[in-house]
Amino acid sequence: MDFRGLLDEQTDIIDAEKRRTGAPVLGTLCSYVPVELLHSFGIVPVRIWGQADDMHHADGLLQSYICPPVRNLLAMGLEGRYDFLDGILHCYTCDATCGLYNVWVRNIEPRFSHMISLPYVDTDESRRYATAEFEVLIGKLESLTGDAFSTDSLAESISLYNAQRELMREVYELKAAGCPIEYADIYSMNVCSQVLPVGLVAAELREYLERTRKMTPGPDGRRILLSGSVVTDLPLLEFIESTGAAIVADDTCLGHRLLESRIPDGPPLESLVEYYLSRPPCASRADFPSRRRILEETLESHGIDAVIFVHQKFCDPHLSDHPFLKEALEARGVPSLQVELEGEGFTGQVRTRIEGFFEMLET
Amino acid sequence: MTEEKKTRKRLQANTALREIIAEFYADGHRAKAEGRPVGWIPPMNGLIELFYAMDVHPIFPENWAPLCAAMGTNAANFSFAERRGYSPDLCGYFRNNIGYALDGISEENQPLGGLPEPDFLISFGAGCVPTMKTFQVLCDRFDVPVLRADLPQVAMEDIREHHIEYGVTQMKRLIAFLEGLTGKKLDMDRLSQAVAYTDEACRIWDEIMETRRNVPAPFSAAEIGIMFVMVTRHGTRVAVDFLNDVLSEVRGKVERGEGVIPNERIRLFWDNIPLWYNMKLFNYFEKWDAVVVAETYTSAWTMRMDPEKPLESIAYKTLVSYPLVSCVSLNKRIELIRNAVRDYRIDGAVLHSNMSCKPISMGQMDIQRVLRDELDVPSVMFDGDHMDGGKFSMAQFQTRIDAFMEMLLARS
């Protein structure tokens, strides 16, 4: 089975896991939720992700100027697609997802819900605060599961997630080294890591890597960095690479940002805090200097020829950062394209813009 | 500003308010000229008491934006922002403030002489994303010292001791930063005094708002500009003295049974930020003998401060200022509306679905459901924007409101 096949079977896999362990399944809305903590309680964390049958099912609860992904996720919830969840967890990142969390809790009424707020700066005080914030979550998870928190169990969970992320990192490295890996596979791998049990994805990754390591690296086309928030349109990603380009790096909600550092050794809870606070920031994290620096470093380390920004309409964090990042790229002579998605997926208009961009690069 | 857009204000206190507004900005320019530091800071935070206790002049870009909207320079600032590549879908405060800071600042004829340039910036990870991003742009624009700090974004009902403790650590970082900048030690007695002024201002504010429970209400949302002192002059006597005068005036009206209009028949609740470029909307309801007697936005200062614990108080104030009026505490906000409907005898609610403010607008459909299903209060929602008149249609507003008001009158 490949990653895409696993995604098709997500519901059955989660059902089976739930029956096997009897543990709760909690939905998460953002990659800043400490999934390792949930796992240490036996809880299966499932990132709420996918495509609603009809995004307009959320129209009765969300205005049309809320970004398409948030409207889409709520529509999925209202369609009953996440009825298997025992609760929902969020970490404040962007305003729209915070609103989504609140509207979800009021209208879908999960039996468990909690939102944490992580600090934006990484100092001694902020680490102490983040630890306290995790401890509150621990208390709630203890009540939910009836189990006591165990640092040994957390250490085990951390090591599982570290191992999985290391394997995922290797896939990115192989791709960057010219292995003929489709970025669509990497995208599916990333989604799998968010929506399926950690051990299962690691097993699939090992098999995948065994096959991939044998591939002969070849010359790739234009080396693209993909930047954006929630990029869910597989056809769009496939189309970019169908032009002969290779997406060798990304800066998105699901991508390499989550893999860049490993959770350090040491006391498990403190190590977890360190990972979440020192991770490359997303556009909502109020640390723009780091974001710009990391972009510039990636351009260098990955030999990036061009950047494609895939933005969602009405996305405050990314639309606010875009002029800055574009300026940084222009200063280095790296061309970029911004496409703004309106919830209709990979439309003809988006396709034309990408085609036009690559034609422009040829001239 | 065209004549037809002028709000009909009825409180005498507006004369003093105009002076206070002019004086606040003039004081900023004086501070700059005299070498007293001017700091640009995020809105509605407890940082203001610290500033005044240390003789540092605060400038709030978010307070500047409504002035630009009222004076009509917002459109030019939006154009500057758009030319720099900022999407017109972004918050109007953000677009106005960065457009002004990047380009508008060098243009002539800015309201009240423009803003004095900052000597330092406080860039907080807290509040809403557009505010954070505004300061990101400002930090890049001005080559001045920056304090980067943050505060939890947590629902009011979930605030625990560790949130306050963390807030206090951030206040201490700010104090150290300001002490380094000014070369002066913070006098804790002065800070306690500033906190006492804020506490007094909040107390009087609640009393002023409560006078509107009377039928007829002594003033309407058209007078909402009085909150200028709550945003900019907390921590000072200016706010306390002004609010005391407002309180005397509105109490006098209550004693005389003097309402906003002669025959008040309908009492309205307003949700979300006003349309700063068109405050006359609040007078629009008067032709049906209707008055807006309560709002969500004016509840942001319903809190008390303890001068004995100044740091904890300003940390708390800063923590609650955002969730209190946004969707971070949707349940709290709904509770606030439930109480307002009861206490202010609300007949109908008008919800401004505000394209410039997602955190306040998200959850408005939930609010409508509560109004309809639990409280039997009819409501109407219209599309608008608190800064950008281009995203508001007066004709659509009138069509919706006219039908709504006729329905309310038929009910009454």
Interface residues (C-beta under 8 A of the other chain):
Chain A: G60 L61 L62 Q63 Y65 I66 Y92 C94 D95 A96 C98 G99 L100 N102 V103 R106 N107 M115 S117 P119 Y120 V121 E125 S126 R128 Y129 A132 E133 V136 S284 R285 A286 D287 F288 K313 F314 D316 P317 L319 S320 D321 H322 P323 F324 K326 E340
Chain B: R84 G85 Y86 S87 D89 L90 C91 F94 S123 F124 G125 A126 C128 V129 P130 M132 K133 Q136 V137 C139 D140 R148 A149 D150 P152 Q153 V154 A155 D158 R160 H162 H163 E165 Y166 T169 Q170 R173 S326 C327 V328 L330 N331 S353 M355 K358 P359 S361 M362 G363 Q364 M365 D366
